[in-house]
Amino acid sequence: MVKNKFSILRFFSIAIILIVIQSGVNRWLVVANTTPDIFLLVLILIAFRTSIIHATLVGFALGLIQDMISGSTVLGLSALVKTICGYVIGTVKMKYPHLTASVLLPMQFCVMFFHFIFYYWLIGRGTTIVFIDVLNQSFIHSLYTGLIFIMIYFGLLKRIRFFHES
């Protein structure tokens, strides 16, 4: 149990560092008019290592922090979407605890894609936004965030055996 508390503290420290990085380096990370969602990356990293409850609560907390930092006009939208993502990842990890990275990496892209579809669809409600534009923006944002995730995974996390390999 002490090890679990240590891991949660370690990941919250990483989350704070990544939040500072996103706030400070955000303008240099713009590609195709989008930046990676560091908060979502942190959520995915934490959700793969904790329980459903922790993943859900972390998703809510990170989403709320993201809404407050970004000055979103819809306070709680990121919290809602990230809470759902945390729950989904936590549930999959609980039901299939021995999934390998070769399954988990594509799954994280799917979670990112549905995260951005849901987010852009909700933010665009009441406007003339076309669903194909939501899909397009979601795919670009997911691809870019996923590439950053893969660089983090192969650059650091694979060395510390972040995912359980069978």
C-alpha positions in Angstrom: 0.0 0.0 0.0 2.9 2.4 0.7 4.2 1.7 -2.8 0.9 2.7 -4.3 0.9 6.0 -2.3 4.4 6.6 -3.5 3.4 6.0 -7.1 0.5 8.3 -6.9 2.7 11.1 -5.4 5.3 10.5 -8.1 2.7 10.8 -10.9 1.2 13.9 -9.3 4.7 15.4 -9.3 5.1 14.5 -13.0 1.7 16.0 -13.7 2.7 19.3 -12.1 5.9 19.4 -14.1 4.0 18.6 -17.3 1.4 21.3 -16.6 4.2 23.8 -16.1 5.8 22.6 -19.4 2.5 23.0 -21.3 2.0 26.5 -19.8 5.6 27.6 -20.6 6.4 25.8 -23.9 2.9 25.7 -25.4 3.6 28.3 -28.0 6.6 26.3 -29.4 4.5 23.1 -29.7 2.0 24.4 -32.2 1.6 22.2 -35.3 -1.3 22.5 -37.7 -2.9 25.1 -35.3 -3.0 22.6 -32.4 -0.9 21.7 -29.4 -0.7 18.3 -27.6 -3.0 17.9 -24.6 -0.5 17.4 -21.8 -3.3 17.0 -19.3 -4.7 14.1 -21.3 -1.3 12.5 -21.5 -0.9 12.7 -17.7 -4.4 11.2 -17.2 -3.6 8.3 -19.5 -0.3 7.6 -17.7 -2.0 7.7 -14.3 -5.1 5.8 -15.4 -2.9 2.9 -16.7 -1.4 2.5 -13.2 -4.2 3.1 -10.8 -7.7 2.0 -10.0 -10.9 3.1 -11.7 -11.7 5.4 -8.8 -8.3 7.1 -8.9 -8.3 7.4 -12.7 -11.8 8.9 -12.6 -10.9 11.4 -9.9 -7.6 12.4 -11.5 -9.5 12.9 -14.8 -11.9 15.2 -13.1 -9.2 17.1 -11.3 -6.9 17.5 -14.3 -9.9 18.6 -16.5 -11.0 21.2 -14.0 -7.4 22.5 -13.6 -7.2 22.6 -17.4 -10.5 24.5 -17.7 -9.3 27.1 -15.1 -5.9 27.6 -16.6 -7.1 27.8 -20.2 -9.9 30.3 -19.3 -12.5 28.0 -21.0 -15.9 29.6 -21.5 -17.5 26.3 -20.5 -16.1 25.5 -17.0 -16.2 21.8 -16.4 -16.2 20.6 -20.0 -12.7 19.3 -19.9 -13.4 17.8 -16.5 -16.4 15.9 -17.9 -14.5 14.6 -20.9 -11.4 13.6 -18.9 -13.5 12.0 -16.2 -15.1 9.7 -18.8 -11.6 8.9 -20.2 -10.2 8.1 -16.8 -13.2 5.8 -16.1 -12.9 4.0 -19.5 -9.1 3.5 -19.2 -9.4 2.3 -15.6 -12.2 -0.1 -16.5 -10.3 -1.6 -19.4 -7.2 -1.9 -17.2 -9.2 -3.6 -14.4 -11.0 -6.1 -16.7 -7.8 -6.9 -18.7 -4.9 -6.4 -16.3 -2.4 -8.3 -18.4 -2.7 -6.3 -21.6 0.7 -5.5 -23.2 1.9 -2.2 -24.5 1.2 -3.4 -28.0 -2.5 -3.3 -27.2 -2.4 -0.4 -24.7 -0.7 2.0 -27.1 -3.3 1.8 -29.9 -6.0 1.9 -27.2 -4.6 5.2 -25.9 -5.0 6.7 -29.4 -8.6 5.6 -29.5 -9.3 7.1 -26.1 -7.6 10.4 -27.3 -9.7 10.4 -30.5 -13.0 9.9 -28.7 -11.9 12.4 -26.0 -11.4 15.1 -28.7 -14.5 14.1 -30.7 -16.6 14.5 -27.5 -14.9 17.7 -26.5 -15.1 19.4 -29.9 -18.7 18.2 -30.4 -19.8 19.7 -27.0 -17.9 22.9 -27.5 -19.4 23.4 -30.9 -23.0 22.8 -29.8 -25.3 25.6 -30.8 -23.0 26.6 -33.7 -22.9 25.7 -37.4 -20.0 23.4 -36.9 -20.0 20.4 -39.3 -19.3 17.0 -37.8 -16.7 16.2 -40.4 -14.8 19.3 -39.1 -15.1 17.8 -35.6 -13.7 14.5 -36.9 -10.9 16.3 -38.7 -9.8 18.4 -35.8 -10.1 15.4 -33.4 -7.9 13.3 -35.6 -5.2 15.9 -35.9 -5.2 16.6 -32.2 -5.2 12.9 -31.4 -2.4 12.2 -33.8 -0.2 14.9 -32.5 -0.9 14.1 -28.8 -0.4 10.4 -29.6 3.0 11.1 -31.2 4.1 13.0 -28.1 2.8 10.1 -26.0 4.8 7.6 -28.0 8.0 9.7 -27.8 7.5 9.8 -24.0 6.8 6.1 -23.9 9.8 5.0 -25.9 12.1 7.7 -24.5 11.4 7.2 -20.8 8.6 5.0 -19.8 9.7 1.8 -21.6 13.0 2.0 -19.8 11.3 2.0 -16.4 8.8 -0.7 -17.5 5.8 1.5 -17.1 3.3 -0.9 -18.7 3.1 -4.5 -17.5 4.6 -6.7 -20.1 3.5 -10.3 -20.3 
